[in-house]
Amino acid sequence: SEGKYLTLEAEEKLAEWVLTQREQQLPVNEETLFQKATKIGRSLEGGFRISYEWAVRFMLRHHLSGHTRRALSHPLPKEIQGNAGAFIEFVQRQILSRRFSPSMIAAVDEIPIFLEAEILGSDGRRENALQTVGSGEPWCELVLTALADGNVLPALLLCRARPPGLPAALPASILLESKENGYGDDEIMELWAARVWRKHRECRGGDSKGMLVLDCHRTHLSEEVLAVLSAAGTLPAVIPAGCSSRIQPLDVCIKRSLKNFLRKKWREGGKKLRGCDSSELLRSLLGWLGEALEIFGNCQEFVRKSFLLASVLPGTGGNSGSPRSNGDEQEELIAAMEERMRICKSRESSEPEFPENDEEEADPEILQRLFEGESEVESFHGFEEADLELMEI
């Protein structure tokens, strides 16, 4: 048998997997994509055909390029599209019936920050040492919180050890916590609730009820975390798996801009840092984060717009627009935020543009560029090119 490509239903399952992996900040690269496709393809009678051409077309057909600036204009896979609609209906109904104030409607998410020690010691690849996706233990963990009224709460930065030599006074927008063996997932959310959310509620009078928009991964749903939120009078609005790129306000613009800002700062200043001095590295990161959070603090309209475009808030705004118009607004919002953050790219380093259809040549380099810098340049790990031409199971 010559084998065949995945069915439409199987492709939808694979697209859901890509979206869910990215929500968890886990790398989606050539290796992991082919391995997951192979696993799904085992159920096909007569074998499964896999190739560069299929992979490129699959990524483009399902609008899965990591570089897209118009995610809101593209539909989700059918099954999770229904889940997203039910979530939006639930959230808007709760906001109206419970009369939550915009200042008490929050979106929270984590960004892991990885420093690859091996790459850090290599002059030629040093600019790629800082990453915001990975599968191991992160160097630091950043917890971001934005409010529907446009404000951004202090960011919580967690690191495995607090090196000596840090300034006594940190930027007011950053709360730094350290623990020798790092923090468990439960501990991260409990610490966030104590240091960030509780303080915000106290500033609002202490008895204000709120809503927290967060994804369903890791231990956001553990009994301990739910108990902490309940004690704080906060309703968790849990985004269904695979839907964050459309209905998590932080994913509309803020997280993307911050990640690009940190990568830009690292390219500009990281290579000047001496060796692997942890104090110097962390001091630089704190400075960059402080700069970014100050910009966010002056972009309240952008933050409010993110909640509208994610359809979290009821009423006029993003949720009443067509997918195309929402995509247009998202693209404009990202461009405006990048201009504020001075994320200017040279022609050589600018993000590649990809067509809106799946008519693309079967070029391995195109597939590699479809991922968010998560691909190794050298090869597609675990697969010989001959194997990719036709894989039968």
Contacts in CASP RR format, 6 or more apart in sequence:
PFRMAT RR
TARGET T0000
AUTHOR 0000-0000-0000
METHOD contacts of the structure
MODEL  1
SEGKYLTLEAEEKLAEWVLTQREQQLPVNEETLFQKATKIGRSLEGGFRI
SYEWAVRFMLRHHLSGHTRRALSHPLPKEIQGNAGAFIEFVQRQILSRRF
SPSMIAAVDEIPIFLEAEILGSDGRRENALQTVGSGEPWCELVLTALADG
NVLPALLLCRARPPGLPAALPASILLESKENGYGDDEIMELWAARVWRKH
RECRGGDSKGMLVLDCHRTHLSEEVLAVLSAAGTLPAVIPAGCSSRIQPL
DVCIKRSLKNFLRKKWREGGKKLRGCDSSELLRSLLGWLGEALEIFGNCQ
EFVRKSFLLASVLPGTGGNSGSPRSNGDEQEELIAAMEERMRICKSRESS
EPEFPENDEEEADPEILQRLFEGESEVESFHGFEEADLELMEI
1 46 0 8 1.000
1 47 0 8 1.000
1 392 0 8 1.000
2 49 0 8 1.000
2 390 0 8 1.000
3 44 0 8 1.000
3 46 0 8 1.000
3 47 0 8 1.000
3 48 0 8 1.000
3 49 0 8 1.000
3 390 0 8 1.000
3 392 0 8 1.000
4 44 0 8 1.000
4 46 0 8 1.000
4 47 0 8 1.000
4 48 0 8 1.000
4 49 0 8 1.000
5 48 0 8 1.000
5 49 0 8 1.000
5 50 0 8 1.000
5 54 0 8 1.000
6 14 0 8 1.000
6 37 0 8 1.000
6 40 0 8 1.000
6 41 0 8 1.000
6 44 0 8 1.000
6 48 0 8 1.000
6 58 0 8 1.000
7 44 0 8 1.000
10 40 0 8 1.000
10 41 0 8 1.000
10 43 0 8 1.000
10 44 0 8 1.000
11 58 0 8 1.000
11 61 0 8 1.000
11 62 0 8 1.000
12 77 0 8 1.000
12 78 0 8 1.000
12 79 0 8 1.000
13 40 0 8 1.000
13 77 0 8 1.000
14 33 0 8 1.000
14 36 0 8 1.000
14 37 0 8 1.000
14 40 0 8 1.000
14 58 0 8 1.000
15 58 0 8 1.000
15 62 0 8 1.000
15 64 0 8 1.000
15 77 0 8 1.000
16 77 0 8 1.000
16 79 0 8 1.000
16 80 0 8 1.000
16 241 0 8 1.000
16 242 0 8 1.000
17 36 0 8 1.000
18 28 0 8 1.000
18 33 0 8 1.000
18 62 0 8 1.000
18 64 0 8 1.000
19 64 0 8 1.000
19 76 0 8 1.000
19 77 0 8 1.000
19 80 0 8 1.000
19 242 0 8 1.000
19 243 0 8 1.000
19 244 0 8 1.000
19 245 0 8 1.000
20 217 0 8 1.000
20 241 0 8 1.000
20 242 0 8 1.000
21 27 0 8 1.000
21 28 0 8 1.000
21 32 0 8 1.000
22 28 0 8 1.000
22 66 0 8 1.000
22 133 0 8 1.000
22 245 0 8 1.000
22 372 0 8 1.000
23 215 0 8 1.000
23 217 0 8 1.000
23 241 0 8 1.000
23 242 0 8 1.000
23 244 0 8 1.000
23 245 0 8 1.000
24 217 0 8 1.000
24 218 0 8 1.000
25 110 0 8 1.000
25 111 0 8 1.000
25 112 0 8 1.000
25 132 0 8 1.000
25 133 0 8 1.000
25 134 0 8 1.000
26 133 0 8 1.000
26 134 0 8 1.000
26 135 0 8 1.000
27 133 0 8 1.000
27 134 0 8 1.000
27 135 0 8 1.000
27 374 0 8 1.000
28 371 0 8 1.000
28 372 0 8 1.000
28 374 0 8 1.000
29 371 0 8 1.000
29 374 0 8 1.000
29 375 0 8 1.000
29 376 0 8 1.000
30 55 0 8 1.000
30 367 0 8 1.000
30 368 0 8 1.000
30 371 0 8 1.000
30 375 0 8 1.000
30 380 0 8 1.000
30 381 0 8 1.000
30 383 0 8 1.000
31 380 0 8 1.000
31 381 0 8 1.000
31 382 0 8 1.000
31 383 0 8 1.000
33 55 0 8 1.000
34 50 0 8 1.000
34 55 0 8 1.000
34 380 0 8 1.000
34 383 0 8 1.000
34 388 0 8 1.000
37 48 0 8 1.000
37 50 0 8 1.000
37 55 0 8 1.000
37 58 0 8 1.000
38 48 0 8 1.000
38 50 0 8 1.000
38 391 0 8 1.000
38 393 0 8 1.000
41 47 0 8 1.000
41 48 0 8 1.000
41 393 0 8 1.000
42 48 0 8 1.000
42 393 0 8 1.000
44 393 0 8 1.000
46 392 0 8 1.000
47 392 0 8 1.000
47 393 0 8 1.000
48 391 0 8 1.000
48 392 0 8 1.000
48 393 0 8 1.000
49 390 0 8 1.000
49 391 0 8 1.000
49 392 0 8 1.000
50 388 0 8 1.000
50 390 0 8 1.000
50 391 0 8 1.000
51 362 0 8 1.000
51 388 0 8 1.000
51 389 0 8 1.000
51 390 0 8 1.000
52 362 0 8 1.000
52 363 0 8 1.000
52 364 0 8 1.000
52 367 0 8 1.000
52 388 0 8 1.000
53 361 0 8 1.000
53 362 0 8 1.000
55 367 0 8 1.000
56 358 0 8 1.000
56 360 0 8 1.000
56 361 0 8 1.000
56 362 0 8 1.000
56 363 0 8 1.000
56 366 0 8 1.000
56 367 0 8 1.000
56 370 0 8 1.000
57 358 0 8 1.000
57 360 0 8 1.000
58 64 0 8 1.000
58 358 0 8 1.000
59 65 0 8 1.000
59 367 0 8 1.000
59 370 0 8 1.000
60 354 0 8 1.000
60 355 0 8 1.000
60 357 0 8 1.000
60 358 0 8 1.000
60 360 0 8 1.000
60 370 0 8 1.000
61 357 0 8 1.000
61 358 0 8 1.000
62 77 0 8 1.000
63 71 0 8 1.000
63 74 0 8 1.000
63 356 0 8 1.000
64 370 0 8 1.000
65 354 0 8 1.000
65 370 0 8 1.000
66 370 0 8 1.000
66 371 0 8 1.000
66 372 0 8 1.000
67 351 0 8 1.000
67 352 0 8 1.000
67 354 0 8 1.000
67 369 0 8 1.000
67 370 0 8 1.000
67 372 0 8 1.000
68 74 0 8 1.000
68 354 0 8 1.000
69 330 0 8 1.000
69 331 0 8 1.000
69 334 0 8 1.000
69 335 0 8 1.000
70 327 0 8 1.000
70 328 0 8 1.000
70 330 0 8 1.000
70 331 0 8 1.000
71 245 0 8 1.000
71 246 0 8 1.000
71 251 0 8 1.000
71 327 0 8 1.000
71 330 0 8 1.000
72 246 0 8 1.000
72 252 0 8 1.000
72 309 0 8 1.000
72 323 0 8 1.000
72 326 0 8 1.000
72 327 0 8 1.000
72 329 0 8 1.000
72 330 0 8 1.000
73 323 0 8 1.000
73 324 0 8 1.000
73 326 0 8 1.000
73 327 0 8 1.000
73 328 0 8 1.000
73 330 0 8 1.000
74 323 0 8 1.000
75 81 0 8 1.000
75 323 0 8 1.000
76 82 0 8 1.000
76 84 0 8 1.000
76 242 0 8 1.000
76 243 0 8 1.000
76 246 0 8 1.000
80 240 0 8 1.000
80 241 0 8 1.000
80 242 0 8 1.000
80 243 0 8 1.000
83 240 0 8 1.000
83 241 0 8 1.000
83 243 0 8 1.000
84 240 0 8 1.000
84 243 0 8 1.000
84 246 0 8 1.000
84 247 0 8 1.000
86 240 0 8 1.000
87 237 0 8 1.000
87 238 0 8 1.000
87 239 0 8 1.000
87 240 0 8 1.000
87 243 0 8 1.000
87 247 0 8 1.000
88 247 0 8 1.000
88 311 0 8 1.000
88 312 0 8 1.000
88 319 0 8 1.000
90 237 0 8 1.000
91 211 0 8 1.000
91 213 0 8 1.000
91 237 0 8 1.000
91 312 0 8 1.000
92 311 0 8 1.000
92 312 0 8 1.000
92 313 0 8 1.000
92 314 0 8 1.000
92 315 0 8 1.000
92 319 0 8 1.000
94 100 0 8 1.000
94 211 0 8 1.000
94 235 0 8 1.000
94 237 0 8 1.000
95 105 0 8 1.000
95 211 0 8 1.000
95 312 0 8 1.000
95 313 0 8 1.000
95 314 0 8 1.000
96 314 0 8 1.000
98 209 0 8 1.000
98 211 0 8 1.000
98 235 0 8 1.000
100 209 0 8 1.000
100 210 0 8 1.000
100 211 0 8 1.000
101 149 0 8 1.000
101 204 0 8 1.000
101 208 0 8 1.000
101 210 0 8 1.000
102 147 0 8 1.000
102 148 0 8 1.000
102 149 0 8 1.000
102 150 0 8 1.000
102 304 0 8 1.000
102 307 0 8 1.000
102 313 0 8 1.000
103 147 0 8 1.000
103 148 0 8 1.000
103 149 0 8 1.000
103 151 0 8 1.000
103 204 0 8 1.000
103 208 0 8 1.000
104 147 0 8 1.000
104 201 0 8 1.000
104 204 0 8 1.000
104 208 0 8 1.000
104 209 0 8 1.000
104 210 0 8 1.000
104 211 0 8 1.000
105 147 0 8 1.000
105 148 0 8 1.000
105 149 0 8 1.000
105 210 0 8 1.000
105 211 0 8 1.000
105 213 0 8 1.000
105 307 0 8 1.000
105 312 0 8 1.000
105 313 0 8 1.000
106 145 0 8 1.000
106 146 0 8 1.000
106 147 0 8 1.000
106 148 0 8 1.000
106 153 0 8 1.000
106 197 0 8 1.000
106 200 0 8 1.000
106 210 0 8 1.000
106 211 0 8 1.000
106 212 0 8 1.000
106 213 0 8 1.000
107 145 0 8 1.000
107 146 0 8 1.000
107 148 0 8 1.000
107 212 0 8 1.000
107 213 0 8 1.000
107 214 0 8 1.000
107 248 0 8 1.000
107 249 0 8 1.000
107 250 0 8 1.000
107 307 0 8 1.000
107 310 0 8 1.000
107 312 0 8 1.000
108 143 0 8 1.000
108 144 0 8 1.000
108 145 0 8 1.000
108 192 0 8 1.000
108 212 0 8 1.000
108 213 0 8 1.000
108 214 0 8 1.000
108 250 0 8 1.000
109 143 0 8 1.000
109 144 0 8 1.000
109 214 0 8 1.000
109 215 0 8 1.000
109 244 0 8 1.000
109 248 0 8 1.000
109 250 0 8 1.000
109 251 0 8 1.000
109 255 0 8 1.000
110 141 0 8 1.000
110 142 0 8 1.000
110 143 0 8 1.000
110 144 0 8 1.000
110 188 0 8 1.000
110 218 0 8 1.000
111 132 0 8 1.000
111 141 0 8 1.000
111 142 0 8 1.000
111 144 0 8 1.000
111 255 0 8 1.000
111 258 0 8 1.000
111 259 0 8 1.000
112 132 0 8 1.000
112 133 0 8 1.000
112 134 0 8 1.000
112 138 0 8 1.000
112 140 0 8 1.000
112 141 0 8 1.000
112 142 0 8 1.000
113 130 0 8 1.000
113 131 0 8 1.000
113 132 0 8 1.000
113 138 0 8 1.000
113 139 0 8 1.000
113 140 0 8 1.000
113 141 0 8 1.000
113 142 0 8 1.000
113 262 0 8 1.000
113 285 0 8 1.000
114 130 0 8 1.000
114 131 0 8 1.000
114 132 0 8 1.000
114 133 0 8 1.000
114 134 0 8 1.000
114 136 0 8 1.000
114 138 0 8 1.000
114 139 0 8 1.000
115 129 0 8 1.000
115 130 0 8 1.000
115 131 0 8 1.000
115 139 0 8 1.000
115 281 0 8 1.000
116 128 0 8 1.000
116 129 0 8 1.000
116 131 0 8 1.000
117 276 0 8 1.000
119 125 0 8 1.000
119 126 0 8 1.000
119 128 0 8 1.000
119 129 0 8 1.000
120 126 0 8 1.000
120 129 0 8 1.000
120 275 0 8 1.000
120 276 0 8 1.000
121 129 0 8 1.000
121 275 0 8 1.000
121 276 0 8 1.000
123 271 0 8 1.000
126 270 0 8 1.000
126 271 0 8 1.000
127 266 0 8 1.000
127 267 0 8 1.000
127 270 0 8 1.000
127 271 0 8 1.000
129 266 0 8 1.000
129 270 0 8 1.000
130 262 0 8 1.000
130 263 0 8 1.000
130 266 0 8 1.000
130 270 0 8 1.000
132 259 0 8 1.000
132 262 0 8 1.000
132 263 0 8 1.000
133 372 0 8 1.000
133 374 0 8 1.000
134 374 0 8 1.000
137 160 0 8 1.000
137 182 0 8 1.000
139 159 0 8 1.000
139 160 0 8 1.000
140 157 0 8 1.000
140 158 0 8 1.000
140 159 0 8 1.000
140 160 0 8 1.000
140 282 0 8 1.000
140 285 0 8 1.000
141 157 0 8 1.000
141 158 0 8 1.000
141 159 0 8 1.000
141 183 0 8 1.000
141 188 0 8 1.000
142 155 0 8 1.000
142 156 0 8 1.000
142 157 0 8 1.000
142 158 0 8 1.000
142 289 0 8 1.000
143 155 0 8 1.000
143 156 0 8 1.000
143 157 0 8 1.000
143 158 0 8 1.000
143 188 0 8 1.000
143 192 0 8 1.000
143 196 0 8 1.000
144 152 0 8 1.000
144 155 0 8 1.000
144 250 0 8 1.000
144 254 0 8 1.000
144 255 0 8 1.000
144 258 0 8 1.000
145 152 0 8 1.000
145 153 0 8 1.000
145 154 0 8 1.000
145 155 0 8 1.000
145 192 0 8 1.000
145 196 0 8 1.000
145 197 0 8 1.000
146 152 0 8 1.000
146 153 0 8 1.000
146 249 0 8 1.000
146 250 0 8 1.000
146 254 0 8 1.000
146 296 0 8 1.000
146 303 0 8 1.000
146 306 0 8 1.000
146 307 0 8 1.000
147 153 0 8 1.000
147 303 0 8 1.000
148 249 0 8 1.000
148 304 0 8 1.000
148 307 0 8 1.000
148 312 0 8 1.000
148 313 0 8 1.000
149 300 0 8 1.000
149 304 0 8 1.000
150 300 0 8 1.000
150 301 0 8 1.000
150 303 0 8 1.000
150 304 0 8 1.000
150 307 0 8 1.000
151 297 0 8 1.000
151 300 0 8 1.000
151 303 0 8 1.000
152 173 0 8 1.000
152 254 0 8 1.000
152 293 0 8 1.000
152 296 0 8 1.000
152 297 0 8 1.000
152 303 0 8 1.000
153 196 0 8 1.000
153 197 0 8 1.000
153 200 0 8 1.000
154 172 0 8 1.000
154 173 0 8 1.000
154 174 0 8 1.000
154 175 0 8 1.000
154 196 0 8 1.000
154 293 0 8 1.000
155 173 0 8 1.000
155 174 0 8 1.000
155 175 0 8 1.000
155 289 0 8 1.000
155 293 0 8 1.000
156 175 0 8 1.000
156 177 0 8 1.000
156 188 0 8 1.000
156 191 0 8 1.000
156 192 0 8 1.000
156 195 0 8 1.000
156 196 0 8 1.000
157 174 0 8 1.000
157 175 0 8 1.000
157 176 0 8 1.000
157 177 0 8 1.000
157 285 0 8 1.000
157 286 0 8 1.000
157 289 0 8 1.000
158 177 0 8 1.000
158 178 0 8 1.000
158 179 0 8 1.000
158 182 0 8 1.000
158 183 0 8 1.000
158 188 0 8 1.000
158 191 0 8 1.000
159 176 0 8 1.000
159 177 0 8 1.000
159 178 0 8 1.000
159 182 0 8 1.000
159 282 0 8 1.000
160 178 0 8 1.000
160 179 0 8 1.000
160 180 0 8 1.000
160 181 0 8 1.000
160 182 0 8 1.000
161 178 0 8 1.000
161 179 0 8 1.000
161 180 0 8 1.000
161 278 0 8 1.000
162 176 0 8 1.000
162 178 0 8 1.000
163 278 0 8 1.000
163 279 0 8 1.000
163 282 0 8 1.000
164 279 0 8 1.000
165 279 0 8 1.000
165 283 0 8 1.000
166 176 0 8 1.000
166 279 0 8 1.000
166 282 0 8 1.000
166 283 0 8 1.000
166 286 0 8 1.000
167 283 0 8 1.000
170 176 0 8 1.000
170 286 0 8 1.000
171 286 0 8 1.000
171 287 0 8 1.000
171 289 0 8 1.000
171 290 0 8 1.000
171 293 0 8 1.000
171 294 0 8 1.000
173 289 0 8 1.000
173 290 0 8 1.000
173 293 0 8 1.000
173 294 0 8 1.000
173 297 0 8 1.000
174 286 0 8 1.000
174 289 0 8 1.000
174 290 0 8 1.000
174 293 0 8 1.000
175 195 0 8 1.000
175 196 0 8 1.000
176 286 0 8 1.000
177 183 0 8 1.000
177 191 0 8 1.000
177 195 0 8 1.000
183 191 0 8 1.000
185 218 0 8 1.000
185 219 0 8 1.000
185 222 0 8 1.000
186 219 0 8 1.000
186 222 0 8 1.000
186 224 0 8 1.000
186 225 0 8 1.000
189 219 0 8 1.000
189 220 0 8 1.000
189 222 0 8 1.000
189 225 0 8 1.000
189 228 0 8 1.000
190 224 0 8 1.000
190 225 0 8 1.000
190 228 0 8 1.000
193 225 0 8 1.000
193 228 0 8 1.000
193 229 0 8 1.000
193 232 0 8 1.000
194 228 0 8 1.000
197 212 0 8 1.000
197 232 0 8 1.000
197 234 0 8 1.000
198 232 0 8 1.000
201 208 0 8 1.000
201 232 0 8 1.000
209 233 0 8 1.000
209 234 0 8 1.000
209 235 0 8 1.000
210 233 0 8 1.000
210 234 0 8 1.000
210 235 0 8 1.000
211 234 0 8 1.000
211 235 0 8 1.000
211 236 0 8 1.000
211 237 0 8 1.000
212 229 0 8 1.000
212 234 0 8 1.000
212 235 0 8 1.000
212 236 0 8 1.000
212 237 0 8 1.000
213 237 0 8 1.000
213 239 0 8 1.000
213 248 0 8 1.000
213 249 0 8 1.000
213 312 0 8 1.000
214 220 0 8 1.000
214 236 0 8 1.000
214 237 0 8 1.000
214 238 0 8 1.000
214 239 0 8 1.000
215 238 0 8 1.000
215 239 0 8 1.000
215 241 0 8 1.000
215 244 0 8 1.000
215 248 0 8 1.000
216 238 0 8 1.000
216 239 0 8 1.000
216 240 0 8 1.000
216 241 0 8 1.000
217 241 0 8 1.000
219 225 0 8 1.000
220 236 0 8 1.000
220 238 0 8 1.000
221 236 0 8 1.000
221 238 0 8 1.000
226 236 0 8 1.000
229 235 0 8 1.000
229 236 0 8 1.000
237 312 0 8 1.000
239 247 0 8 1.000
239 248 0 8 1.000
244 251 0 8 1.000
245 251 0 8 1.000
246 310 0 8 1.000
247 310 0 8 1.000
247 311 0 8 1.000
247 312 0 8 1.000
248 310 0 8 1.000
249 303 0 8 1.000
249 306 0 8 1.000
249 307 0 8 1.000
249 309 0 8 1.000
249 310 0 8 1.000
249 312 0 8 1.000
250 306 0 8 1.000
251 310 0 8 1.000
252 305 0 8 1.000
252 306 0 8 1.000
252 309 0 8 1.000
252 310 0 8 1.000
252 330 0 8 1.000
252 333 0 8 1.000
253 302 0 8 1.000
253 305 0 8 1.000
253 306 0 8 1.000
253 330 0 8 1.000
253 333 0 8 1.000
253 334 0 8 1.000
253 337 0 8 1.000
254 296 0 8 1.000
254 302 0 8 1.000
254 303 0 8 1.000
254 306 0 8 1.000
254 337 0 8 1.000
256 334 0 8 1.000
257 292 0 8 1.000
257 334 0 8 1.000
257 337 0 8 1.000
257 338 0 8 1.000
257 341 0 8 1.000
257 343 0 8 1.000
258 292 0 8 1.000
258 296 0 8 1.000
260 338 0 8 1.000
260 341 0 8 1.000
260 343 0 8 1.000
261 288 0 8 1.000
261 292 0 8 1.000
261 341 0 8 1.000
261 343 0 8 1.000
262 285 0 8 1.000
262 288 0 8 1.000
262 289 0 8 1.000
262 292 0 8 1.000
264 343 0 8 1.000
265 284 0 8 1.000
265 288 0 8 1.000
265 291 0 8 1.000
269 284 0 8 1.000
270 284 0 8 1.000
273 280 0 8 1.000
273 281 0 8 1.000
273 284 0 8 1.000
274 280 0 8 1.000
292 341 0 8 1.000
295 340 0 8 1.000
295 341 0 8 1.000
296 302 0 8 1.000
296 303 0 8 1.000
297 303 0 8 1.000
298 340 0 8 1.000
299 337 0 8 1.000
299 340 0 8 1.000
302 333 0 8 1.000
302 336 0 8 1.000
302 337 0 8 1.000
302 340 0 8 1.000
305 329 0 8 1.000
305 333 0 8 1.000
306 333 0 8 1.000
307 313 0 8 1.000
308 317 0 8 1.000
308 318 0 8 1.000
308 319 0 8 1.000
309 317 0 8 1.000
309 318 0 8 1.000
309 326 0 8 1.000
309 327 0 8 1.000
309 329 0 8 1.000
309 330 0 8 1.000
309 333 0 8 1.000
311 318 0 8 1.000
311 319 0 8 1.000
313 319 0 8 1.000
318 325 0 8 1.000
318 326 0 8 1.000
318 329 0 8 1.000
338 344 0 8 1.000
345 351 0 8 1.000
352 369 0 8 1.000
354 360 0 8 1.000
354 370 0 8 1.000
360 366 0 8 1.000
364 380 0 8 1.000
368 375 0 8 1.000
368 377 0 8 1.000
380 388 0 8 1.000
END
